[in-house]
Amino acid sequence: MTVLLRPAADTDADALATFAARAFAESFGADNRPGDVARFLAANYSRERQHRELTDPAWTTILAEDDQALVGFAQLCPGSTPASVTGSAPLELARFYVDAVWHGRGVAQRLMTATIAAAVAGGARTLWLGVWEQNPRAIAFYEKCGFTDVGEKSFVLGTDVQHDRVMARVLSVEA
């Protein structure tokens, strides 16, 4: 496998914004109103927003690249943790995407392993995420990675209030 995992740098903002917007649109565009998707993309995946996140020391972004082209990424960030996440030292896995052409080739598993290691290195002892309740493939992947369903939270896509499953897992200090 030629995929390289590496920490993102602020110079990756353009590539990350482009990849993230495309990955989100491909993952959720067909099941949502185009205007809602467009509003969400503009608010969350602009170059400026990605640059702010990449230069924020509280955020950790890991890129997966094949021949210097992005094929996936993960972003960890602190923030408000749902009450249903009860483990100690929680950290959110805010974004986790792998290009569809790389599904089933081990990239997602390698990216998750690196993400968990980064979370542990940063002091997290619980990793949690929100995943759309209508995304069974992602839910199955997270379960395979040791996450369990602990509750739900709202997710606003444009003007549409949706429901995410909250999933969490305890992190081993030896990870």
N, C-alpha and C positions, 0 to 999 in steps of 0.2 A: 504494500500500500504506500502510495506516495504522499499521503496527506500528512502535513506538518501541523502541530498544535503549537501556538505561541501566544504570549500576552499581547493584547492590542496596545498600540501607541496612538498618540493624538493625531499622527499623520494618517491613520487608518479611517478617519471620520468619513471621508467621501465614499470610500469603498464599502464601509459598514452601512452607511445610510442607504446606499443603493441596494445592497444585498438584502438588508433587513426588510426594506419596503417590499421588495419583490417576493421574498420568502413569505411574509405575512399575507400579501395579496394572493399568492398562489395557494396558501394554506386555507384561507378563510373567505376569499373574495366571492367564490361561487355560492356560498351559503348566507351571504349578507347583502344588504342594499349597497350599491356602488357609492352613493353619497356618504354613507356611514363609514365605509372603508376608506374613502378619500380623506375624510375629516380626521380619522384616526392616524392615517399615514402622515399627513401634514403635521399633526401635533406631536407625533412620537418618533418619526424616523427622518427628520430633516438633518442635513449636514451639521447645522448649528447645535441641534439637540445632541447628536452623537458626539460632537466635539466636547460639549459640556460634560457628558457622562464619561467620556474617555479621560478627561483631565481631572475628574473628581476622584480624589484618593480613596473615597469610601466605596467606589464602584470597582469591580474587577471584570474585565472582559477578556475572554479567551477566544481566539480565532482558530478555525480549521481551514487550512489552505492546501490546494493542489496546484503546484506550479505557480504559486503566488496569486492564484485566484481564490476568492473566498468560496468555501463549500459549506460552512457552518459557523456558528458562534454561540457563546453562552455569556450571560451577564448576571453577576451577583450584585445585590445592593442591599443596604440596610434600609429600614423604614418601619412603617406600621405593620405589626404582625397580627393576624386575626387571632381572636381569643381561642379558637379551636386548636391552635398550635401551642402545645403546652411544654414542649421540650426546652431545655436550657440553651442559652446563647443562640437564638434563632437568627437565620440569615435567609433572605429570599433569593431564589433562583428566578429572576424576573423574566428572562428570555432565554430560550433554548431552541435553536433552529438548525436543521441540516437540510441542504438542498435535496429535493426529491430524487434526483438521479443517484445520490449517494446512499439512499435508504437501503438497509439490508447488507451493507458492506463493512460494518463495524465502526464507522466514523462516529455515530451517535454514542456508542458505548465508550469509545476512547475519549470523546469530548466530555461525557458525564464523569468518567474517572478523573480526568484533569480538573473538572469543575469541583468535584467533591474534595480533591486534594487541596485546591486553592481555598475552599471554604474552611477546611480544617486548619490550614496554615494561617488563616486570618482570625482564628479563634472561635469560629462557629462550632457548635455542638449539635445543632439541629438545622436541617436544610428544609425549606418549604417552598411550595410553588402553587400557583393557580393554573388550572388547565380547563379549557372549555368543556362543559359536560357533554357536548356533542362531538368530541374528538376521541373516539374510542382507541384509535391507534396510539395516540400520545399517552393516554391513560394506561394502556397495556405496557408501553415502554417504561413509564415511570414506575409501575408496579414491579416490573422485571428488575429495575434498579433499586428496589428496596423501599420505595415510597408507599405509604398507605393513605387512604382517604380519611381525612379527619374533620371535614366540614365543607362549607360552601361560602362563597363570597360573590358580590356583584362585580361585574366588569362592564364598563360603558364603552361601547363601540359606536362612536359618532353620537347618535341620539337613541340608540338601542341599548337598553339595560339587559345584559345577559347574565347567566349563572356559570360560575367556575366552580369546579371541585377544588378544594384545598387539600393538597397532599403534602406529607412531611415524612422525614426519616431522621433517625438519630445517626450522628456521625461518630465514627470510631476515631479516637485520637491517634491510632496507629495507621490510619488511612494515608 
